[in-house]
């Protein structure tokens, strides 16, 4: 698609007394609604290509910056990033957009928000797409995901948390983890957004040894100089991503990892044991060493067999 034919991308904000959501929108205002939720460490612009494609086909496409990211509110306390609060943000935004049942699409932590929103308020959805991270009806937390680790790759005595060791590191060394990422924000982001390597499948992920190495970047406590990959982020969009983290730092986005108890409690309040009654499409990352369902037992038990979504 050339820029000439690209639907205009409009930046908007929606505020309520305790939160402001920044979001981008494109496509016809009267089109069926499709809402895209990003993960860590990202912003709404990650969905530009998908929004362009679906808007051209007549969908009204909306992508918010989630709480703590981009232009949305970034509270100072860790407990402000519990999934229940983010779900409330998205429910309010959905009402603001008209409240018609939408297709909800999530990636990474965005999958957690989508899954919990639809489990608690199924009337808001006509279908769900989860990319990379499978839905856990008891909540996405160390206690629910570590038992699903592939112990053929990660023997328990060597890798008690498997590929989720980095998650544990946040809970024990939050300030150090954030300081390491903040030391060179552009390099941190460029080092995180890399293409998958098929040769790494079945091998121990670097994120499984974060604690052992004393941090994501080891003893240097900063990301190595890394050029961004324009195949993943167009240069102009990557600049916006970096600017957003330069303004806020990594602390708000990393606080999402600090609410396991609250997130489990909220998940268990969903009706029908958190079962998703909507049509669900799951997209696995074949070269993803952390969230892949290959080997790991991260397959949802709560979704009905897949049906046509669109």
C-alpha positions in Angstrom: 0.0 0.0 0.0 1.4 3.4 -0.9 1.1 6.4 1.4 -1.3 7.9 -1.1 -3.8 5.2 -0.4 -3.2 4.8 3.3 -6.2 5.7 5.5 -5.4 8.8 7.7 -4.3 7.9 11.2 -6.0 10.2 13.7 -4.6 10.8 17.3 -7.3 11.2 20.0 -7.6 11.3 23.7 -10.4 10.2 26.0 -10.4 11.4 29.7 -12.3 10.5 32.8 -11.6 11.7 36.3 -8.9 9.2 37.1 -7.4 8.2 33.7 -6.7 9.5 30.3 -6.4 7.1 27.3 -4.6 8.2 24.2 -5.5 6.3 21.1 -5.1 6.3 17.4 -8.0 5.6 15.0 -8.5 5.1 11.2 -11.2 3.7 8.9 -14.8 4.7 8.4 -16.6 6.0 11.6 -19.6 3.7 10.8 -17.5 0.6 10.2 -17.5 -2.4 12.5 -15.2 -1.9 15.4 -11.8 -3.5 15.8 -9.7 -2.7 18.9 -5.9 -3.5 19.1 -4.1 -3.7 22.4 -0.3 -3.7 22.5 2.0 -5.3 25.0 5.4 -4.6 26.6 7.3 -2.5 25.8 5.2 -0.9 23.0 2.6 1.7 22.1 -0.4 1.9 19.8 1.7 2.6 16.7 2.9 -1.0 16.6 -0.5 -1.8 15.0 -0.1 0.7 12.1 0.2 -1.9 9.3 -2.7 -4.0 10.6 -4.9 -0.9 11.0 -4.1 0.2 7.5 -5.1 -3.1 6.1 -8.4 -3.5 8.0 -9.4 0.1 7.7 -9.0 -0.2 3.9 -11.5 -3.1 4.1 -14.0 -1.0 5.9 -13.3 -1.6 9.6 -13.1 1.2 12.2 -9.7 0.5 13.8 -8.7 1.8 17.2 -5.5 1.2 19.1 -5.0 2.8 22.5 -1.8 3.3 24.5 -2.4 1.1 27.5 -2.0 2.5 31.0 1.6 3.5 31.7 2.5 3.6 28.0 2.7 6.3 25.3 0.4 9.2 25.8 -2.0 7.6 28.4 -1.9 8.1 32.1 1.1 6.7 34.0 0.3 6.4 37.8 3.2 6.2 40.2 2.2 3.2 42.3 2.6 -0.4 41.2 -0.9 -1.4 42.2 -2.3 1.0 39.7 -1.3 -1.5 37.0 -3.4 -4.4 38.1 -5.3 -5.9 35.2 -8.7 -5.1 36.7 -7.8 -1.4 36.4 -6.6 -1.7 32.8 -9.8 -3.6 31.9 -11.8 -0.8 33.4 -9.9 1.7 31.2 -10.7 -0.4 28.1 -14.4 -0.8 29.1 -14.7 3.0 29.5 -12.9 3.6 26.2 -15.2 1.1 24.5 -18.3 2.9 25.9 -16.8 6.1 24.5 -16.5 4.5 21.1 -20.1 3.6 21.1 -20.0 0.2 22.9 -20.9 -2.0 19.9 -19.5 -5.5 20.2 -16.0 -5.4 18.8 -13.2 -7.7 17.6 -10.5 -7.4 20.3 -7.0 -8.1 19.2 -4.1 -8.4 21.8 -0.4 -9.0 21.8 1.7 -9.9 24.9 0.2 -8.1 27.9 -2.5 -6.9 25.6 -3.7 -10.5 25.3 -4.1 -10.6 29.1 -6.3 -7.5 29.0 -8.3 -8.8 26.1 -8.8 -12.2 27.7 -9.9 -10.8 31.1 -12.1 -8.1 29.6 -14.0 -10.6 27.4 -14.2 -13.2 30.3 -15.8 -10.6 32.6 -17.8 -8.7 30.0 -18.5 -10.9 27.0 -21.1 -8.6 25.7 -18.4 -6.2 24.6 -17.0 -8.7 22.0 -17.9 -10.5 18.9 -14.5 -12.3 18.7 -11.0 -12.4 20.1 -7.5 -12.6 18.5 -4.6 -13.4 20.8 -1.1 -13.1 19.4 1.9 -14.7 21.1 0.5 -15.2 24.6 -2.2 -17.8 25.4 -5.1 -17.0 27.7 -4.9 -18.2 31.3 -8.3 -18.3 33.0 -6.7 -18.1 36.4 -4.8 -15.0 35.5 -1.4 -14.3 34.0 1.0 -14.6 36.9 4.1 -16.6 37.9 2.0 -19.1 39.8 -0.1 -19.9 36.7 2.6 -19.9 34.0 5.6 -21.4 35.6 3.9 -24.8 36.0 3.5 -24.9 32.2 7.2 -24.6 31.5 8.8 -27.2 29.2 11.0 -29.0 31.6 12.8 -30.9 28.8 14.4 -27.5 28.0 14.4 -26.1 31.5 15.1 -28.7 34.2 13.6 -27.4 37.4 16.8 -27.6 39.5 18.7 -25.4 37.0 15.8 -23.1 35.8 13.1 -23.1 38.5 11.1 -20.4 36.6 12.1 -21.5 33.1 11.9 -18.8 30.5 9.9 -16.6 33.0 13.0 -15.9 35.1 13.0 -12.3 33.9 9.5 -11.9 35.3 10.7 -13.2 38.7 13.6 -10.7 38.5 11.2 -7.8 38.3 9.4 -9.0 41.5 12.7 -9.2 43.4 14.9 -6.5 41.9 12.4 -4.0 40.4 14.5 -0.8 40.7 17.6 -2.5 39.3 15.7 -3.9 36.4 14.2 -0.6 35.5 17.5 1.3 35.9 19.2 -1.1 33.5 16.5 -0.5 30.9 16.5 3.3 31.5 20.3 3.5 31.1 20.0 3.7 27.3 16.3 3.6 26.4 16.8 3.6 22.6 19.3 0.8 22.8 17.1 -1.2 25.2 14.1 -0.9 22.8 16.2 -1.8 19.8 17.7 -4.8 21.6 14.2 -6.1 22.6 12.6 -5.7 19.2 14.6 -8.3 17.2 13.6 -10.8 14.6 13.1 -14.4 15.8 15.8 -17.0 15.2 14.7 -20.5 14.2 18.0 -21.9 15.5 17.0 -20.8 19.0 13.9 -23.0 19.2 14.3 -25.8 21.8 17.2 -24.0 23.4 17.4 -22.0 26.7 16.2 -18.4 26.2 18.4 -15.5 27.4 15.5 -14.4 29.6 15.8 -17.6 31.5 19.2 -16.5 33.0 18.5 -12.9 33.9 18.8 -13.6 37.7 21.9 -15.7 37.2 23.5 -12.9 35.1 22.5 -10.1 37.5 20.1 -8.4 35.1 18.9 -8.5 31.6 22.1 -6.9 30.3 24.4 -8.6 32.8 27.2 -6.7 34.7 27.2 -3.7 32.3 23.6 -2.9 33.5 22.8 -1.2 30.2 21.8 -2.4 26.7 24.6 -2.8 24.2 24.6 -0.3 21.3 22.0 -1.7 19.0 20.6 -0.4 15.7 16.8 -0.6 15.4 15.4 -3.1 12.9 13.3 -1.1 10.4 11.6 -4.3 9.3 10.0 -4.4 12.8 9.5 -0.7 13.4 9.6 1.9 10.6 12.2 4.5 11.5 9.7 7.3 12.2 7.5 5.1 14.4 10.5 3.8 16.3 11.5 7.4 17.0 8.0 8.0 18.5 8.4 4.8 20.6 11.7 6.0 22.0 10.3 9.4 22.7 7.5 7.9 24.7 9.9 5.9 26.9 12.3 8.9 27.2 9.4 10.8 28.6 8.2 8.2 31.1 11.0 5.7 31.6 10.4 2.0 31.9 9.0 2.0 35.5 5.3 2.4 34.6 5.4 -0.4 32.0 7.4 -2.8 34.2 4.9 -2.3 37.1 2.5 -4.5 35.2 4.7 -7.4 36.5 4.1 -6.5 40.1 0.4 -7.4 40.6 0.2 -11.2 40.6 -2.0 -11.6 43.6 -4.5 -9.0 42.5 -4.5 -10.3 38.9 -5.2 -13.9 40.0 -8.0 -12.7 42.3 -9.6 -10.6 39.5 -9.4 -13.5 37.0 -11.2 -15.8 39.5 -14.1 -13.5 39.7 -15.0 -14.1 36.0 -18.2 -16.1 35.4 -18.1 -19.7 34.2 -14.5 -20.2 35.5 -13.2 -17.6 33.0 -14.2 -19.6 30.0 -14.2 -17.6 26.8 -17.5 -18.2 24.9 -16.5 -15.9 22.0 -14.8 -17.2 18.8 -11.1 -17.1 19.5 -8.1 -17.1 17.1 -4.7 -17.7 18.7 -1.6 -16.8 16.7 1.6 -18.5 18.0 5.1 -17.1 17.4 7.0 -20.1 16.1 10.4 -18.5 16.9 9.3 -17.0 20.2 11.3 -18.7 23.0 9.2 -17.3 25.8 5.5 -17.3 25.0 5.4 -20.1 22.5 3.0 -23.0 23.1 5.4 -25.4 21.4 6.6 -27.7 24.1 5.1 -25.5 26.8 1.6 -26.3 28.0 0.3 -22.8 27.4 -2.9 -23.8 25.6 -6.1 -22.4 26.7 -8.6 -24.8 28.1 -11.4 -22.2 28.1 -12.1 -21.3 24.5 -14.6 -23.1 22.3 -13.3 -24.6 19.1 -12.2 -21.9 16.7 -14.9 -20.4 14.4 -14.8 -17.8 11.7 -14.3 -14.4 13.2 -14.6 -11.8 10.5 
